[in-house]
Amino acid sequence: MPRVKGGSASDKKRKKLFSITKGYWGRKKNVYRRAREAYLHSLSRAYVDRKRKKRDFRRLWITRINAATRSCGMSYSAFMNGLKKSGIVINRKMLSELAINDMAAFTQLTAQAKNALGK
């Protein structure tokens, strides 16, 4: 059987991989085997980090809400409990935006939460 080198298809495949791994450190950008390993690893990290991004943002929002509620004389958990009891449905992202941009509205929300808790 004659040997098949697969010239242009292999070149195209290699060129595509190297264009993807351009900017990687060391041999990961220009040695085919290392580049393929790095690329597959980066795909798996990208998948994991798309999930992690959601967790990280939720943590950030909760931290911001907690800081704002503490300045209003409440804890985060008491504030969230008060909002639920008063029937106010607003997500954490919007609460953190209010805490940053419109502190007066956020203070009114904390007052409503305190009333619902009976404090």
One Martini backbone bead per residue (centre of mass of N, CA, C, O) as a GRO file, in nm:
protein
  119
    1MET     BB    1   0.093   0.037   0.023
    2PRO     BB    2   0.063   0.357  -0.007
    3ARG     BB    3   0.158   0.655   0.103
    4VAL     BB    4  -0.030   0.901   0.294
    5LYS     BB    5  -0.001   1.248   0.359
    6GLY     BB    6  -0.230   1.481   0.338
    7GLY     BB    7  -0.128   1.769   0.299
    8SER     BB    8  -0.353   2.007   0.287
    9ALA     BB    9  -0.527   1.909   0.525
   10SER     BB   10  -0.305   1.916   0.741
   11ASP     BB   11  -0.225   2.209   0.708
   12LYS     BB   12  -0.502   2.329   0.775
   13LYS     BB   13  -0.530   2.206   1.057
   14ARG     BB   14  -0.270   2.326   1.177
   15LYS     BB   15  -0.330   2.627   1.116
   16LYS     BB   16  -0.589   2.646   1.282
   17LEU     BB   17  -0.464   2.573   1.556
   18PHE     BB   18  -0.245   2.801   1.559
   19SER     BB   19  -0.453   3.033   1.551
   20ILE     BB   20  -0.582   2.961   1.825
   21THR     BB   21  -0.288   2.940   1.994
   22LYS     BB   22  -0.230   3.219   1.976
   23GLY     BB   23  -0.048   3.337   2.269
   24TYR     BB   24   0.069   3.115   2.389
   25TRP     BB   25   0.286   2.953   2.594
   26GLY     BB   26   0.542   2.850   2.437
   27ARG     BB   27   0.483   2.543   2.276
   28LYS     BB   28   0.161   2.579   2.261
   29LYS     BB   29   0.178   2.743   1.970
   30ASN     BB   30   0.405   2.542   1.776
   31VAL     BB   31   0.323   2.254   1.883
   32TYR     BB   32   0.097   2.037   1.802
   33ARG     BB   33   0.055   1.862   2.056
   34ARG     BB   34   0.055   2.096   2.263
   35ALA     BB   35  -0.169   2.262   2.129
   36ARG     BB   36  -0.393   2.050   2.152
   37GLU     BB   37  -0.388   2.022   2.458
   38ALA     BB   38  -0.441   2.324   2.522
   39TYR     BB   39  -0.707   2.349   2.370
   40LEU     BB   40  -0.870   2.132   2.522
   41HIS     BB   41  -0.828   2.261   2.799
   42SER     BB   42  -0.962   2.536   2.728
   43LEU     BB   43  -1.242   2.421   2.670
   44SER     BB   44  -1.295   2.307   2.955
   45ARG     BB   45  -1.256   2.577   3.106
   46ALA     BB   46  -1.478   2.733   2.961
   47TYR     BB   47  -1.709   2.560   3.059
   48VAL     BB   48  -1.666   2.596   3.363
   49ASP     BB   49  -1.657   2.920   3.362
   50ARG     BB   50  -1.950   2.964   3.272
   51LYS     BB   51  -2.056   2.864   3.546
   52ARG     BB   52  -1.880   3.037   3.744
   53LYS     BB   53  -1.975   3.322   3.667
   54LYS     BB   54  -2.249   3.307   3.810
   55ARG     BB   55  -2.135   3.274   4.095
   56ASP     BB   56  -1.957   3.530   4.107
   57PHE     BB   57  -2.182   3.739   4.068
   58ARG     BB   58  -2.355   3.661   4.308
   59ARG     BB   59  -2.139   3.722   4.520
   60LEU     BB   60  -2.109   4.021   4.452
   61TRP     BB   61  -2.400   4.108   4.504
   62ILE     BB   62  -2.412   4.017   4.801
   63THR     BB   63  -2.183   4.198   4.901
   64ARG     BB   64  -2.316   4.468   4.825
   65ILE     BB   65  -2.575   4.435   4.987
   66ASN     BB   66  -2.445   4.395   5.262
   67ALA     BB   67  -2.303   4.671   5.277
   68ALA     BB   68  -2.566   4.840   5.253
   69THR     BB   69  -2.726   4.718   5.494
   70ARG     BB   70  -2.518   4.790   5.713
   71SER     BB   71  -2.549   5.103   5.670
   72CYS     BB   72  -2.872   5.056   5.761
   73GLY     BB   73  -2.878   4.840   6.009
   74MET     BB   74  -2.836   4.551   5.864
   75SER     BB   75  -2.867   4.240   5.752
   76TYR     BB   76  -2.885   4.039   5.488
   77SER     BB   77  -3.082   3.819   5.593
   78ALA     BB   78  -3.292   4.014   5.707
   79PHE     BB   79  -3.350   4.163   5.446
   80MET     BB   80  -3.448   3.921   5.276
   81ASN     BB   81  -3.672   3.839   5.470
   82GLY     BB   82  -3.826   4.109   5.460
   83LEU     BB   83  -3.887   4.106   5.158
   84LYS     BB   84  -4.052   3.844   5.155
   85LYS     BB   85  -4.268   3.935   5.368
   86SER     BB   86  -4.347   4.202   5.189
   87GLY     BB   87  -4.351   4.104   4.869
   88ILE     BB   88  -4.069   4.157   4.745
   89VAL     BB   89  -3.961   4.120   4.400
   90ILE     BB   90  -3.603   4.108   4.376
   91ASN     BB   91  -3.309   4.086   4.247
   92ARG     BB   92  -2.972   4.097   4.318
   93LYS     BB   93  -2.880   4.270   4.085
   94MET     BB   94  -3.074   4.510   4.137
   95LEU     BB   95  -2.994   4.562   4.429
   96SER     BB   96  -2.698   4.635   4.366
   97GLU     BB   97  -2.764   4.872   4.180
   98LEU     BB   98  -2.912   5.036   4.394
   99ALA     BB   99  -2.675   5.051   4.599
  100ILE     BB  100  -2.496   5.220   4.399
  101ASN     BB  101  -2.706   5.440   4.245
  102ASP     BB  102  -2.974   5.422   4.471
  103MET     BB  103  -2.981   5.472   4.800
  104ALA     BB  104  -3.266   5.574   4.861
  105ALA     BB  105  -3.422   5.326   4.759
  106PHE     BB  106  -3.274   5.123   4.938
  107THR     BB  107  -3.363   5.246   5.208
  108GLN     BB  108  -3.664   5.191   5.162
  109LEU     BB  109  -3.636   4.885   5.151
  110THR     BB  110  -3.523   4.852   5.439
  111ALA     BB  111  -3.770   4.972   5.579
  112GLN     BB  112  -3.972   4.757   5.476
  113ALA     BB  113  -3.821   4.516   5.597
  114LYS     BB  114  -3.842   4.607   5.892
  115ASN     BB  115  -4.152   4.617   5.906
  116ALA     BB  116  -4.195   4.312   5.838
  117LEU     BB  117  -4.028   4.227   6.105
  118GLY     BB  118  -4.088   4.437   6.350
  119LYS     BB  119  -3.854   4.683   6.412
   0.00000   0.00000   0.00000
